[in-house]
Amino acid sequence: MTTDEDKELTVAEVAARLRVSEFAVRDWLRKGYLRGFRMGGTKAGWRIRPSEVQRYITEREEQTYRKDQP
């Protein structure tokens, strides 16, 4: 039995969750800011685990918080 947490997300799903373009998500994946994997080569596209999306969000929030501190 799989849960929503176990299901890998597509680039489009991640883009919708983060409210950014699919181009931005692919760019982050290529640069290593966001970790994912390709299913069956380049034709099937990227897949990203929900826990990785949460890690990315948390890391960005912490960076923003640190910038705001005197």
Long-range contacts (C-beta under 8 A, 24 or more apart in sequence): 4-50, 5-50, 5-51, 7-50, 8-47, 8-48, 8-49, 8-50, 9-47, 9-48, 9-49, 9-50, 9-53, 10-45, 10-46, 10-47, 10-48, 11-45, 11-46, 11-48, 14-48, 14-53, 17-53, 18-53, 18-57, 28-56
